[in-house]
Amino acid sequence: MNKIHDELADGLVAVLGGITIGDQPVTAYKWSEGGIRRPAGVVELPTIRRTQPDEAEDHLGAKDWHLVFPCVLYVELGKNPAQAQARLAQGAVDFIGAIDSPPDQLLELSADLKVIESTPFVEPTQSEATVLIGYETHVSVLTFR
């Protein structure tokens, strides 16, 4: 059974877990668990695309897998919104930099990977006192497993 999506997600969780937002380490999760500790990074389920039957694979004998993982950073807006936003933006830039120089675990699993976009968002919570802000960063991966 091919578990490439699971192995790649584990590698992305390790990258997210190596980031700090401000002076706080990011707690990283695979898939969405709810009840997360913030600052948090969550690797969400990927979009998976295969080569169409009438398209050529990347090279002879290859079985192309194109996966796009949403990797989401969350922080609380808190009492100093400008500072929270600045720290979050730096965390997103640090994550992108870590993907640009990936650890061996990800290099061994992929032919290529890169961040293709990172979009900020605001997410109200059930508690009126807490507002979450975040970045949803999409990591595109090409592998031949």
Residue frames as qw, qx, qy, qz and C-alpha x, y, z in Angstrom:
[[0.000, 0.889, 0.457, 0.000, 0.00, 0.00, 0.00],
 [0.397, 0.442, -0.013, 0.804, 1.33, 3.42, -0.98],
 [0.391, -0.775, -0.413, 0.276, 1.51, 5.76, 2.02],
 [0.476, 0.268, 0.048, 0.836, 3.37, 8.64, 0.38],
 [0.195, -0.742, -0.200, -0.609, 0.79, 11.20, 1.53],
 [0.735, -0.659, -0.158, 0.005, 1.27, 10.09, 5.14],
 [0.773, -0.149, -0.009, 0.617, 5.06, 10.11, 4.96],
 [0.277, 0.481, 0.132, 0.821, 5.13, 13.56, 3.33],
 [0.411, -0.784, -0.203, -0.419, 2.72, 14.90, 5.96],
 [0.797, -0.507, -0.127, 0.301, 5.03, 13.60, 8.71],
 [0.604, 0.107, 0.062, 0.788, 7.93, 15.47, 7.10],
 [0.008, -0.635, -0.195, -0.747, 5.91, 18.68, 6.88],
 [0.632, -0.733, -0.227, -0.111, 4.86, 18.32, 10.54],
 [0.764, -0.283, -0.074, 0.575, 8.55, 18.12, 11.45],
 [0.339, 0.358, 0.130, 0.861, 9.23, 21.35, 9.54],
 [0.315, -0.734, -0.247, -0.549, 6.30, 23.15, 11.18],
 [0.762, -0.600, -0.217, 0.115, 7.44, 21.93, 14.59],
 [0.684, -0.068, -0.040, 0.725, 10.81, 23.58, 14.03],
 [0.114, 0.602, 0.187, 0.768, 9.34, 27.06, 13.65],
 [0.231, -0.438, -0.558, 0.666, 8.84, 29.65, 16.35],
 [0.010, 0.758, 0.377, 0.532, 6.35, 32.49, 16.36],
 [0.305, -0.866, 0.206, -0.338, 7.78, 35.24, 18.46],
 [0.023, -0.541, 0.800, -0.259, 9.59, 33.32, 21.17],
 [0.734, -0.057, 0.533, -0.416, 7.08, 30.45, 21.29],
 [0.110, -0.170, 0.908, 0.368, 7.63, 27.14, 19.49],
 [0.639, 0.084, -0.291, -0.707, 4.88, 26.02, 17.14],
 [0.558, -0.043, 0.795, -0.235, 2.98, 22.91, 18.21],
 [0.346, 0.303, -0.629, -0.627, 2.62, 20.88, 14.99],
 [0.663, 0.134, 0.633, -0.377, -0.22, 18.49, 14.13],
 [0.024, 0.057, -0.828, -0.557, -0.93, 16.11, 11.27],
 [0.198, -0.511, -0.743, -0.384, -4.48, 16.46, 10.01],
 [0.239, -0.506, 0.071, -0.826, -6.96, 18.63, 11.87],
 [0.370, -0.156, -0.855, 0.329, -7.49, 17.61, 15.46],
 [0.377, -0.758, -0.277, -0.455, -9.48, 20.50, 16.93],
 [0.674, -0.738, -0.034, 0.032, -8.60, 21.81, 20.36],
 [0.754, 0.343, -0.165, 0.536, -5.08, 22.75, 19.25],
 [0.490, -0.689, -0.096, 0.525, -2.54, 24.60, 21.41],
 [0.452, 0.832, 0.099, 0.305, -1.45, 27.86, 19.86],
 [0.423, 0.582, -0.392, -0.573, 0.75, 28.87, 18.25],
 [0.762, 0.054, 0.644, -0.049, -0.01, 25.87, 16.12],
 [0.268, 0.443, -0.621, -0.589, 0.81, 24.45, 12.73],
 [0.740, 0.161, 0.591, -0.277, -1.53, 21.93, 11.11],
 [0.047, 0.231, -0.786, -0.572, -0.79, 19.88, 8.02],
 [0.680, 0.261, 0.288, -0.622, -4.20, 19.35, 6.42],
 [0.756, 0.215, 0.611, 0.091, -5.29, 16.60, 4.00],
 [0.157, -0.385, 0.487, 0.768, -3.67, 17.07, 0.59],
 [0.708, 0.560, -0.006, -0.429, -5.16, 17.49, -2.83],
 [0.550, -0.245, 0.736, 0.309, -3.87, 14.54, -4.86],
 [0.637, 0.645, -0.082, -0.413, -3.58, 14.59, -8.63],
 [0.687, -0.122, 0.636, 0.329, -2.29, 11.92, -10.98],
 [0.030, 0.334, -0.552, -0.764, -1.36, 12.20, -14.63],
 [0.727, 0.355, 0.134, -0.573, -4.30, 11.83, -17.03],
 [0.828, 0.077, 0.540, 0.128, -4.33, 8.67, -19.20],
 [0.645, 0.684, 0.212, 0.266, -3.67, 10.74, -22.34],
 [0.036, -0.949, 0.298, -0.096, -0.79, 12.70, -20.74],
 [0.725, 0.334, -0.508, 0.323, 2.83, 11.66, -20.54],
 [0.721, -0.631, -0.157, 0.241, 4.40, 10.94, -17.16],
 [0.179, -0.918, 0.275, 0.222, 7.46, 12.98, -16.17],
 [0.119, 0.585, -0.765, -0.242, 9.81, 10.31, -17.50],
 [0.699, 0.114, -0.640, -0.299, 9.64, 6.78, -18.86],
 [0.584, -0.135, -0.773, 0.208, 8.42, 4.34, -16.21],
 [0.003, 0.104, -0.462, 0.881, 7.43, 7.08, -13.75],
 [0.259, -0.633, -0.721, -0.112, 4.20, 7.16, -11.79],
 [0.102, 0.359, -0.129, 0.919, 3.68, 10.86, -11.11],
 [0.339, -0.676, -0.625, 0.195, 2.00, 11.95, -7.89],
 [0.096, 0.449, -0.032, 0.888, 1.20, 15.65, -7.51],
 [0.428, -0.609, -0.631, 0.220, 0.15, 16.53, -3.96],
 [0.036, 0.566, -0.085, 0.819, -0.69, 19.94, -2.53],
 [0.488, -0.416, -0.668, 0.379, -0.70, 20.15, 1.27],
 [0.185, -0.829, -0.059, -0.525, -2.38, 23.07, 3.04],
 [0.590, -0.149, -0.514, 0.604, -0.13, 23.86, 6.01],
 [0.209, -0.820, -0.259, -0.465, -1.85, 26.27, 8.38],
 [0.363, 0.045, -0.513, 0.777, -0.25, 28.41, 11.08],
 [0.361, -0.759, -0.445, -0.309, -2.58, 29.68, 13.84],
 [0.302, 0.001, -0.487, 0.819, -2.05, 32.29, 16.56],
 [0.118, -0.778, -0.582, 0.206, -4.38, 34.26, 18.78],
 [0.228, 0.766, 0.136, 0.586, -4.81, 37.90, 17.83],
 [0.573, -0.333, -0.458, 0.593, -4.58, 38.80, 21.52],
 [0.180, -0.870, -0.284, 0.360, -4.21, 42.21, 23.12],
 [0.115, -0.682, 0.359, 0.627, -1.54, 43.45, 20.72],
 [0.796, 0.489, 0.341, -0.102, -2.91, 42.70, 17.21],
 [0.417, 0.847, -0.323, -0.066, -0.10, 44.44, 15.32],
 [0.207, -0.596, 0.774, -0.058, 2.56, 42.43, 17.15],
 [0.724, 0.063, 0.669, -0.155, 0.62, 39.16, 16.68],
 [0.726, 0.666, 0.125, -0.117, 0.30, 39.82, 12.94],
 [0.218, 0.824, -0.522, -0.021, 3.99, 40.71, 12.57],
 [0.407, -0.407, 0.812, -0.098, 5.05, 37.54, 14.40],
 [0.781, 0.297, 0.524, -0.165, 2.67, 35.41, 12.35],
 [0.599, 0.782, -0.131, -0.112, 3.96, 36.87, 9.07],
 [0.011, 0.710, -0.703, 0.027, 7.53, 36.14, 10.16],
 [0.622, -0.136, 0.754, -0.163, 6.51, 32.59, 11.08],
 [0.786, 0.534, 0.271, -0.153, 5.03, 32.12, 7.59],
 [0.401, 0.825, -0.399, -0.026, 8.22, 33.45, 5.97],
 [0.287, -0.543, 0.782, -0.109, 10.32, 31.14, 8.18],
 [0.769, 0.135, 0.603, -0.161, 8.19, 28.14, 7.14],
 [0.694, 0.714, -0.008, -0.096, 8.58, 29.05, 3.45],
 [0.125, 0.788, -0.601, 0.040, 12.35, 29.33, 3.97],
 [0.529, -0.310, 0.777, -0.144, 12.42, 25.91, 5.64],
 [0.813, 0.394, 0.413, -0.117, 10.58, 24.39, 2.67],
 [0.486, 0.832, -0.261, -0.060, 13.03, 26.08, 0.27],
 [0.212, 0.547, -0.785, 0.199, 15.82, 24.21, 2.11],
 [0.858, -0.281, -0.125, -0.411, 13.97, 21.02, 3.09],
 [0.516, -0.513, 0.675, -0.122, 15.26, 18.43, 5.51],
 [0.052, 0.296, -0.910, -0.285, 16.56, 15.12, 4.16],
 [0.365, 0.267, 0.848, -0.277, 13.30, 13.34, 5.09],
 [0.508, 0.690, 0.256, -0.448, 11.37, 15.44, 2.56],
 [0.221, 0.665, -0.565, -0.436, 14.13, 15.39, -0.05],
 [0.165, -0.169, 0.966, 0.102, 14.16, 11.58, -0.02],
 [0.395, 0.429, 0.768, -0.263, 10.38, 11.43, -0.57],
 [0.415, 0.819, 0.263, -0.298, 10.00, 14.01, -3.33],
 [0.654, 0.345, 0.293, 0.606, 11.40, 14.93, -6.71],
 [0.142, 0.337, 0.009, 0.931, 10.52, 18.58, -6.05],
 [0.260, -0.720, -0.625, 0.151, 8.58, 20.60, -3.50],
 [0.201, 0.155, -0.047, 0.966, 7.87, 24.28, -3.08],
 [0.112, 0.560, 0.547, -0.612, 5.46, 26.72, -1.54],
 [0.230, 0.407, 0.607, 0.643, 3.05, 27.94, -4.21],
 [0.175, -0.642, -0.163, -0.728, 1.06, 30.42, -2.10],
 [0.330, -0.265, -0.686, 0.592, 0.49, 31.63, 1.43],
 [0.201, -0.577, -0.361, -0.705, -2.74, 33.44, 2.32],
 [0.010, 0.052, -0.629, 0.776, -3.57, 35.17, 5.62],
 [0.417, -0.491, -0.617, -0.452, -6.99, 34.80, 7.26],
 [0.250, -0.257, 0.511, -0.781, -8.98, 35.73, 10.36],
 [0.498, -0.238, -0.806, -0.213, -11.08, 33.07, 12.04],
 [0.462, -0.479, 0.247, -0.705, -13.57, 33.94, 14.78],
 [0.259, 0.021, -0.943, 0.210, -13.98, 31.39, 17.54],
 [0.424, -0.595, -0.661, -0.174, -16.90, 30.44, 19.74],
 [0.444, -0.609, -0.326, 0.571, -15.40, 32.59, 22.48],
 [0.235, 0.938, 0.178, 0.183, -15.88, 36.27, 21.69],
 [0.394, -0.859, 0.265, 0.191, -12.68, 36.98, 23.62],
 [0.557, -0.319, 0.638, 0.425, -10.52, 34.91, 21.25],
 [0.651, 0.710, -0.045, -0.266, -9.87, 35.62, 17.59],
 [0.763, -0.178, 0.475, 0.400, -7.49, 33.41, 15.62],
 [0.416, 0.800, -0.270, -0.337, -5.38, 34.66, 12.75],
 [0.793, -0.163, 0.546, 0.214, -3.39, 32.46, 10.48],
 [0.267, 0.588, -0.555, -0.525, -1.64, 31.75, 7.23],
 [0.893, 0.175, 0.405, -0.086, -2.69, 28.91, 4.96],
 [0.034, 0.679, -0.620, -0.391, 0.38, 27.95, 3.01],
 [0.936, 0.274, 0.111, -0.192, 0.15, 25.47, 0.14],
 [0.285, -0.568, 0.726, 0.264, 3.12, 23.18, -0.36],
 [0.836, 0.433, -0.134, -0.310, 3.19, 21.49, -3.78],
 [0.485, -0.452, 0.741, 0.108, 5.04, 18.19, -4.01],
 [0.766, 0.429, -0.369, -0.306, 5.98, 16.06, -7.01],
 [0.460, -0.423, 0.778, -0.059, 6.95, 12.48, -6.29],
 [0.571, 0.320, -0.629, -0.421, 7.27, 9.28, -8.35],
 [0.299, -0.189, 0.875, -0.332, 6.20, 6.66, -5.80]]
